[in-house]
C-alpha cells in the first residue's frame, strides 16, 4: 500500500506546488478584504424589538448615509451587532436617539467599542 502511494509522490508534490502557486496568484490579484480589526471602526450592539435586519440596514444607509455597515442578528437575544466606520461618542448618542425615534422606545444601546 505504501509503495503504491510512494510511486506517485512526484504527482502529489506537483499538485501541492500547483495549489500553492494558485493561492499566491489569487492573493496577489484579489488581495485580502481587511476586517474591522485592521481598518479601525466601531462595533456596536443594540436591541431594536420589532425591527428587521433590512430595516436597520436601510436606516443606516438611507437615513444616515453610512453605506458600509455589517449587521449580525442574534435571534435568541434579539440583539443586533453592527460593525461600521469609526464613530465618535457624540455621533453614537445622536444615532441612538434617531434609532429610538425610528424603532420605538424599546430600542437599547447595549455595548459600544
Phi, psi and omega in degrees: 000312181293321179297325179295317179291318181294335179296331182256017185301324180293325176292317178297318179295316179297320178296317179297316179297320178298318178296319179296316179297317178298322179294316179297318178296316180298316179293322179295319182283314188259336181069188177251144173271112183287137179273184182298334180297328186255340185259357182069131181179186183245145174241126190224134176246128179226157172242123180228088183299135177086353180268144175265165179299320180293324177295319178294317179298315181292328176300312181291322183284310186277312185280324185251354181058038173254098186285321187264092177223128176258132185237129172242144181237125176265102184295326183296319182253000182055048181241132174264133174249120184248133170242125186209181181302164182295130179245143173280167180295324178295315177300317180299316179296320178296316180294321178298320176296318179294324176298318179296321178297317185283317188250003176103166184291345178286354180287128182239145173265104188272310185206146182212129173205000000 
